Amino acid sequence: MTIWGNHSTTQVPDFLNAKINGFPVKDIIRDSKWLEEEFTEKIQKRGGVLIQKWGRSSAASTAVSVVDAMRSLVTPTPEGDWFSTGVYTNGNPYGIAEDIVFSMPCRSKGDGDYELVKDVLMDDYLRSRIKKSEDELLAEKRCVAHLTGEGIAVCDLPGDTMLPGEM
């Protein structure tokens, strides 16, 4: 399953393109309301659950994620499959703003490089959720503009997007 966007409560689990045993998720789980609400929220807040349980972020979870990302880049992606990872958005085919790091679906030939997956289904729901995560990242970028040489910082983060337990 692709996770689009920021590593926050705006991340987007992409059940539109996901499969269970080779079948589209929406053909197996027909409760769209559950997918859009309960399932999506559970994915978005899973990191916060660990923080609340252990009182800190899991370094082991982060380390596993780094290893998985590297493995995905040095192992050829099976035909018809992809992985999601945070990459620079310049030149993306999805209309996501340029100059941010955003989790998107990728493939690799196993040579350490990646290409963005172009044949991804999009519907209005998925587009709107991706846009919310994009807006959050653009707001975060404006907050640190003074550090990146892009002007005066203006923090206008959209609502509370921190994971439960984060300070």
Salt bridges, closest charged atoms under 4 A:
GLU37 OE1 - LYS33 NZ 3.94
GLU41 OE2 - LYS45 NZ 3.27
ASP68 OD1 - ARG71 NH1 3.13
ASP119 OD1 - ARG107 NH2 3.29
ASP124 OD1 - ARG127 NH1 3.79
ASP135 OD1 - LYS131 NZ 2.89
GLU150 OE1 - LYS141 NZ 3.57
ASP156 OD1 - ARG142 NH2 3.16
